[in-house]
Amino acid sequence: LKTTVVPVRFFQVISGALGEMVDITIENGTIFAESENVAISSALLGEMYPNWRRVIPQTTKYTLKANVRNLESAINLTSIMTDAKTKSIFIEVEGSQLMVSGQDANYGHSKQIIDCEYGAENVRGQFNVLLLPPCLKGIETTNLIARFNDGKGAWALSPEGSENLVYILMPMNQT
């Protein structure tokens, strides 16, 4: 059994552009999706990506539950005040509050706070603001479950009630 890593964007495009019946083919590092009237292709992710089995946390200390749309809104609002070079935002969890913050030297600072279910020690992670929205758009349940060990390692995001779908969110180097 060979593992293939497909860009998330490919599935987002085909879900909106193609009908329900889709033929998918993989050849020579490219994935093709074809319906009756539309054909779409994408390069597969190559060797430069880490082995996904080593990246997904096998055991985690912490679990967080949050409303997906509230988190998405907080990230979208914060992204306006995110440095154009670093595209860095911070996610901090304290008790039952999740704070999304970002800063741009020219435009100011943004901090959005949403409610969450979390009962462990405070944690802070730094993430690329461009990588979060595609993960959240793929979660169609009301809530997401985030599993992680700390703010420096990978976070596994899943729709509530479906651990079979996992988005891995890698943090940036903390400053």
C-alpha positions in Angstrom: 0.0 0.0 0.0 1.5 3.3 -1.1 0.7 6.5 0.7 -0.1 9.6 -1.3 -0.3 13.1 0.1 -2.8 15.4 -1.7 -3.1 19.1 -1.2 -6.2 20.1 0.8 -7.0 22.8 -1.8 -7.5 20.1 -4.4 -10.4 18.6 -2.5 -11.8 22.1 -1.8 -11.8 22.8 -5.5 -13.3 19.5 -6.7 -16.0 19.6 -4.0 -17.3 22.9 -5.4 -16.6 22.4 -9.1 -17.5 18.8 -9.8 -20.7 16.9 -9.4 -21.3 13.9 -7.2 -19.8 11.3 -9.6 -16.0 11.9 -9.9 -13.3 9.7 -11.3 -10.0 10.1 -9.6 -6.7 8.9 -11.1 -3.1 9.3 -9.9 -0.3 9.1 -12.4 3.4 10.3 -12.3 3.0 12.6 -9.3 -0.3 14.2 -10.4 -3.8 13.6 -9.2 -6.7 14.0 -11.7 -10.4 14.4 -10.9 -12.9 14.2 -13.8 -16.7 14.5 -13.9 -19.0 14.6 -17.0 -18.1 18.2 -17.9 -15.0 19.2 -15.8 -11.5 18.0 -15.3 -9.1 19.2 -12.6 -5.5 18.2 -11.8 -3.0 18.9 -9.1 0.6 18.0 -8.3 0.9 15.7 -5.4 2.9 16.8 -2.4 6.4 15.5 -2.7 9.3 14.4 -0.6 9.8 17.8 1.0 6.9 17.2 3.4 7.5 15.3 6.6 6.3 11.8 7.1 2.7 12.4 8.2 2.7 9.4 10.5 5.5 11.0 12.5 3.8 14.4 12.6 0.4 13.3 13.9 0.6 13.1 17.7 0.0 9.5 18.7 -0.9 10.5 22.3 -1.9 13.9 23.5 -2.1 15.5 26.9 -4.7 18.1 26.1 -8.1 18.3 24.4 -9.9 21.5 23.4 -13.4 21.9 22.1 -14.4 25.1 20.3 -17.1 26.4 17.9 -15.6 26.2 14.4 -17.4 29.3 13.0 -16.5 31.4 16.0 -12.9 30.4 15.7 -12.9 31.0 11.9 -14.4 34.5 12.5 -11.7 35.3 15.2 -9.0 34.2 12.8 -10.4 36.2 9.9 -10.6 39.4 12.0 -7.1 38.9 13.4 -5.6 38.2 10.0 -6.3 41.9 9.1 -3.7 42.9 11.7 -1.1 40.3 10.9 2.4 41.1 9.7 2.6 40.6 6.0 6.0 39.0 6.2 5.5 36.5 9.0 1.8 35.9 8.6 2.0 34.9 12.3 -0.9 34.7 14.7 -1.0 33.4 18.3 -3.6 31.1 19.8 -3.7 31.1 23.6 -5.9 29.0 25.7 -6.6 29.9 29.3 -9.4 28.1 31.1 -12.6 28.4 29.1 -11.3 31.1 26.8 -9.4 30.9 23.5 -7.6 34.0 22.4 -6.5 34.7 18.8 -4.1 37.6 18.4 -1.9 39.1 15.8 0.2 42.3 15.3 1.4 44.4 12.5 4.0 47.1 13.3 2.3 49.5 10.8 -1.4 48.9 11.6 -1.7 47.7 15.2 -2.8 44.8 17.2 -5.9 42.5 17.2 -7.1 40.2 19.9 -10.3 38.1 19.6 -11.6 35.9 22.4 -14.0 33.1 22.0 -15.4 30.6 24.5 -14.1 27.0 24.5 -14.1 23.9 26.6 -10.7 23.3 28.1 -9.6 22.5 31.6 -5.8 22.2 31.6 -2.8 24.4 31.9 -2.5 27.5 29.8 -1.0 27.0 26.4 0.2 29.3 23.6 1.0 28.4 20.0 2.2 30.5 17.0 0.7 29.6 13.6 0.7 30.8 10.0 -2.6 32.6 9.5 -2.9 31.3 6.0 -2.9 27.6 7.1 -5.8 27.8 9.5 -8.8 28.7 7.3 -8.5 25.7 4.9 -8.5 23.4 7.9 -11.6 25.1 9.5 -13.5 25.2 6.2 -13.2 21.4 6.0 -14.8 20.9 9.3 -18.6 20.9 8.8 -19.7 20.1 12.3 -20.5 22.9 14.8 -17.5 22.2 17.0 -13.9 21.1 16.4 -11.8 19.0 18.7 -8.1 20.0 19.0 -5.7 17.5 20.5 -2.1 18.6 21.4 0.7 18.3 23.9 1.8 21.9 24.0 2.0 25.0 21.9 5.3 23.9 20.2 4.2 20.6 18.7 1.6 19.6 16.1 -2.1 20.2 16.8 -4.6 17.6 15.5 -7.9 19.2 14.5 -11.0 17.0 13.9 -14.7 17.6 13.5 -16.5 16.7 16.7 -17.5 13.1 16.6 -15.2 12.2 13.7 -11.7 11.2 14.5 -11.2 9.7 11.1 -10.7 13.2 9.6 -7.7 14.9 11.0 -6.1 18.2 10.0 -2.5 18.6 11.2 -1.6 22.1 12.1 2.1 22.7 12.6 3.2 25.6 14.7 5.8 28.2 13.7 8.9 28.8 15.6 8.0 30.7 18.7 9.5 34.2 19.3 
